[in-house]
Amino acid sequence: MNYDISYELLAKVLQKLTKARVVISTQGMHGGYSLAKRPNELRVSSIISIIEEEKPTIAECYGEDGENCFYL
């Protein structure tokens, strides 16, 4: 599967995720990246927040008035 993500962008994202201890970077010939936590311990909103370097604006709202929203 090819997502056409540049090497530079992918390197920056992985660097941020490593710094936040979401992934572990292993150097060397057989190195790479692996999750530092179990998948069920991760939240998409946390990952977005780390990558974007700001609080995410993902919300789940009940009703049409927008007052019963819960930010994820």
N, C-alpha and C positions, 0 to 999 in steps of 0.2 A: 504494500500500500504506500503510495507516495502523496505527501501533503504539501510539497513545494515550500517547505520552511527553510529559510536560509541558515547556513551553519552558524553565522554570527548571532542571529536571533535565538536559535536553539541553545547555543552556549550561554547566552545571557540569562535565559529562563532557567536553565539547569543550575547556573551559578547562584541565582536567587533562591531556588528551592533547596540547594545544598546549604547555603548560609542559614536558612530558616529550619534546617534539620528535618526537612520533609523527605529528602533523598540523601543517600550516601554515595559519595564519589570514591571510586577505587582506581588508583593509578596503575599503570603497568600494561604489559602485553595483553593480559586477559582482563583488563580493567573495564570500567563502565559505571553505570548508575543503577542503584536499586532503591526501593522504598525503605525509609527508615522506620516507618510505622505500618501497622496493618491497615489495609484499605478501609475497613469499617471505622477506623479512628480518624479518617480524613474527611473534611467537608469541602465541597466544591467552592463555597464562598471563601474559605480560608486560602485555598490555592490561588483564587483570583486576586484576593487581597495581597498576597505575597508578590505575585507577578506584577500587578498594577501599582503596587506600593501605596495603596489607599484603601479605605474601607469600601467594600462592595455595596452596590445599591440593589442587590437582589432581594426581592420581597415577595411574600405570599400574602395576598390580600383577600379578605372576606367581605363581601358587600361592594356596592358601587361607589360609596362616598370616599373611599380611600383612607378612612380613619382606623379601620381594623386591619392594619398591616403588621406583619411580623418580618423583620429583616433577618435573613439567613446568614 
